Amino acid sequence: MRRVPVESSVIRDVGYDAAKSVLEIGFRNGSVYRYHLVPARVHRALMAAESPGRYLNREIKPKFPGQAVE
């Protein structure tokens, strides 16, 4: 999955597969997580957030199953 860089002190880049509703987050510490069943509107909101890290912690981690992939 292709990820695009974001302005964040915690998140390095973000990818999204709309067909599978999978959000992939690359962190600055080198880890990568995939979150499943994420609607496109949540991905758009993450990309538009003033603080992507805060949005991730508040709106994605508590609501969508995630798993480390690297």
C-alpha positions in Angstrom: 0.0 0.0 0.0 1.4 3.4 -1.0 1.6 5.8 2.0 2.0 9.6 1.8 3.9 11.7 4.3 2.0 13.8 6.8 3.0 16.7 9.1 3.1 15.1 12.5 5.6 14.5 15.3 4.4 10.9 15.7 3.1 9.8 12.3 5.5 9.5 9.4 3.0 8.5 6.6 -0.5 7.3 6.0 -2.0 4.9 3.4 -5.5 3.9 2.7 -7.1 1.1 0.7 -10.7 2.2 0.0 -11.7 -1.1 -1.5 -10.7 -3.0 1.7 -11.4 -0.1 4.2 -7.8 -0.5 5.5 -5.8 2.4 7.0 -2.1 2.0 7.3 -0.1 4.3 9.6 3.7 4.5 9.5 5.1 5.9 12.7 8.4 7.9 13.1 9.7 5.1 15.4 9.6 2.7 12.4 6.6 0.7 13.3 3.6 0.3 11.0 0.0 -0.5 12.0 -3.0 -1.4 10.0 -6.5 -0.5 11.1 -9.4 -2.4 9.6 -13.0 -1.4 8.8 -12.1 2.3 8.6 -14.5 4.4 6.5 -13.1 6.8 3.8 -14.5 9.8 5.8 -12.3 8.9 8.8 -9.2 8.7 6.5 -10.1 12.1 5.0 -10.6 13.6 8.5 -7.2 12.2 9.6 -5.5 13.7 6.6 -7.2 17.1 7.3 -6.6 17.1 11.0 -4.6 19.8 12.6 -2.9 17.1 14.7 -3.0 13.7 12.9 -1.5 12.0 16.0 -4.2 13.4 18.3 -6.9 12.4 15.8 -5.5 8.9 15.6 -5.5 8.5 19.4 -9.0 9.9 19.8 -10.9 8.8 16.8 -9.2 5.7 15.3 -7.4 3.6 18.0 -10.4 3.3 20.3 -12.9 2.5 17.5 -11.1 0.3 14.9 -9.2 -3.0 15.2 -5.5 -2.5 14.6 -2.5 -4.7 14.2 1.3 -4.2 13.9 2.6 -5.2 10.4 6.3 -4.4 10.7 
